């Protein structure tokens, strides 16, 4: 039951951010590589990723009392949430690159 209480909020917030930050004309106008997936793939893939992030958060809270690890989990979640508003909402690739760089650092940590 605890697992559901972690996963649902993580996924719902991700969905809300996705609905509010829809790719606009600037994204549509970008030259994309041939391996760029079709748009319909993103929603199920991000939903699956957020489910996994929620599951990891639940496991972390149950088994690792280390507050540093919990802070890293919260930081990576916040940075995951921040990327779409930076890239799609603000249409600021530089800010999105900063966010994704910080996200990579938290994941590696």
N, C-alpha and C positions, 0 to 999 in steps of 0.2 A: 504494500500500500504506500509505503514511503517513496518507493521508486516512482509511482505515478505522480506524487506530489512534487517531485523534482522535474520529471519529464514534461508534464503538461505546461507549467509556466514557461519553461525554456522554449518550448515549441510555439506556444501562443504568442509570446513576445516576438519571436523570430518571424512568425506569419504577419503580425501587425507591421513590423518594420518593412517587410517585403511589400505589403500592400501600400504603404505610405511612400515608399521609394521605388516606384516603378521605373524601369529603364525608359528614358525619353529619346527624343530625336538625336541628341548628341551621341548616345550609345549606339543607336541604330546606324548612325553615319560612320562609325569606326570601321576601319578595315580589319576584319577578323580572319584568323587563319582557317584553313580548310577543316581542321580538327575541332573547331568551335562547335560545341553541342547545340542542338536545337533548343529554343527557348522553353519548351514544355518540360525539359529534363530538370531544369533548375529547382522548381518547387519540390518535387519528390526527393531529390538528392539533398537539398538543404533541410528538408523535414527529417530525413534519416540522420543527417549529421547532428541536428539539434536533439534528436532522441538519444543519440550516443553521448552527446555532451551532458545531457540531463542524467543519463545512467551513470556516467563517470562521476558527476557531482554527488549523486546519492551514495555511490560506493565510497567516495572520498570522505564524506561526512560520517559514514558508518564505521570505516576502518582506519582512517588516518587522522588522528587528532592534531596533527601538525598544522598550525594556523598559517604557516608560510605556504603550504601546498593549497590550502583552501583559498588563500589570497590570490595565488596564481590561477586557480580555476575561475575565480570571479573576474580577474583581470582579462583572461582570454575570452570569457563569455562577453564581457563588456566590449572588448575590441572586435569580436565577431559581429556584435550588434552595431558597432559604430561604422563598419566598413561600407555598408550599403548607403547610409545617409551621406557619407563622405563622397563616395563615387557617383551614385545615382542622384541623390538629393541635392547635394551642393555642386555636383558636376565638377569636382575638384580632384583630378588624378594625383596631384602632388600630395594632398592630404590623405587620399586613399592609400597611396604608397607608404606614407608614414604609419598609418594605422596597420597595414598589413605587415610592415617591418616589425612594429612593436608586438603584433600578434605572433609572428614567428619567434621572436625572442621569448615570449611567455611560454610558448609550446616547447621550445628547446629547453627552457629552464625546468 
